[in-house]
Amino acid sequence: MIRTGLGYDVHRLVEDRRLILCGIDIPYEKGLLGHSDADVALHALSDALLGAAAMRDIGYHFPDTAAEYKGADSRVLLRRVVELITEKNFTINNVDITIVAQRPKLLDFIPAMIQNVADDLGISADCVSVKATTTERLGFEGRGEGISAMAVATLSDPRH
């Protein structure tokens, strides 16, 4: 049986923060605000994986009220999500992430993002898609106020 999950996340762009997307430190004048490193793409992916497994969301597993997750590396959290779904015998088939940002341009960083995600999920890079798009200057992303990301994940469930 194939199961599909959808994840979505948003973080505000602010001064004096690093911009980290799919574990890559992107040179930019602003970064994303959040309790952890605010990697919006990996948060969306974690939610997609957990959703496909019907295991709630990252806020449930890693609450932003917990001091232990302050400044947490989202790649570490993603690897923990993989452990959680693997414990339930799910297998990750493929994932697809779309990052929505007017700026900065992300094209040159996408190969490294794909490799990071593949490494963290323990799957082949040809089963990982990372894309970036703008909103033609519309909405909060278009005005440069924040970045959003959407992700879809498919899992195999051997129980069915």
Buried (B, 14 or more C-beta within 10 A) or exposed (E): EEBEBEBBBBBBBBEEBBBBBBBBEBEBEBBBBBBBBBBBBBBBBBBBBBBBBEBEBBBEBBEEEEEEBEEBBBBBBBBBBBEBBEEEEBEBBBBBBBBBBBBBEBEEBBEEBBBBBBBBBEBEBEBBBBBBEBBEEEEBBBEBBBBBBBBBBBBBBEEE
